[in-house]
Amino acid sequence: MGIILWLIIGLIAGWLASLVMKSPHGIIVDLLLGLAGSLVGGFLASALFGWHPQSITGALVVAFLGSVLLIAIHRALFGRHLTRV
């Protein structure tokens, strides 16, 4: 998959993860966490399981799980009740 497609998948995953996690951070932070989450999810899927998603659905699942993980870490480090940006 191309880099543009990975960016789009990361943005979608960040948005979906923010809905599921009820993230109070605002859309910009959520989208950035989604982009970073797609990298983290892809790295973890590859390093831990040796799995490289080849389909858009698989990539979205991996990016979504990475985004949820990053939102949870961000929430643990900086608190849940931040003002919106």
C-alpha positions, 0 to 999 in steps of 0.5 A: 500500500502507498503512503497516501493510503496509510495516511488516510487509514491512520486518520480514519483510525484516529477518528474512530478510536477517539469516538470509542475512547470518548477522547476529550482532546479535540479532532487535531490531537485525535487525528495526530494520535491516529497517524502515530497509532497506525505506525505503532500498530503496524510496528507491533503487529510486525514485531510481535506477530510477524503479521504485515496487513496487506488489505485495507481492512487489516490495516485499518484494524491494526491502525485502530488498535494502535490508536486506541493504545496511544489514546490510552497512554496519552490519557494516562500521562496527561489526564482525561480532562483536558480542554479542547484545542 
